[in-house]
């Protein structure tokens, strides 16, 4: 098991040395992530078996360790691991966790989606939207580039497939995805693949049929929906003029993006836009 994790670490190091990540590299990183998930399952099962003193079947334990892992783990090596201390098992879990953290920062280098739980939720959202989250590029960050609409458009106009992530001053994490581009002077744009999210909700909120997905205007930041389902105003960190209400997206009976029935006003403590 130790060798498996070391091998995956070596593969990951080689991939991250390339500053321009290709689609093939992203697929390889996704496979490494799957292998780490499989190791996690094996470690958890083995740890429970060790604690309950029911690890007398080497064949079963070896199968648990090698089930979905590309790197072969020998039966004697795994039996030795199973008979080792709980401290060794904990150390392997920690190594695995650190590798996952490296992958998370490669796939989505977000200061808002900043832990494994939030990252997994975001990955689920993309799957619900019909695609996988395999790589991203930071285009715009409010705390880095200012919260002005002009800064957003300077860096995000003419960019397809953008993910907007907002942390409100109240600590809520919301945002949306669109295939459309953000340039335009008061232009409404359709996009059947667009969706909004609230990180606390289990499902994404998809755009309704025949509704406008976004509104592109140089005077505002990102705006989703024809009725401003999510409107980010210029200088959104200084006041509560940004809003969320129900109009062009389906909130599954939850009201609006903040999952209440009223028009919501908010200010942003951070906003990030990634091309994915």
Buried (B, 14 or more C-beta within 10 A) or exposed (E): BEEBBEBBBEBBEEBBEEEEBEEEBBEBBBEBBEBBBBBBBBBEBBBEBBEEEEBEEBEBBBEBBBEEBBBEBEBEBBBEBBEEEEEEBEEBBEBBEEBBBBBBEBBBBBEBBBEEEBBBBBBBBBEBBEEBBBBBEBBBBBEEBBBBBEBBBEBBBEBEBBBBBBBBEEEBBBBBBBBBBBBBEEBBBBBEBBBBBBBEBEBBBBBBEEBBBBBBBBEBBBBBBBBBBBBBBBBBBEEBBBBBBBBBBBBEEBBBBBBEEEEBEBBBBBBBBBBB
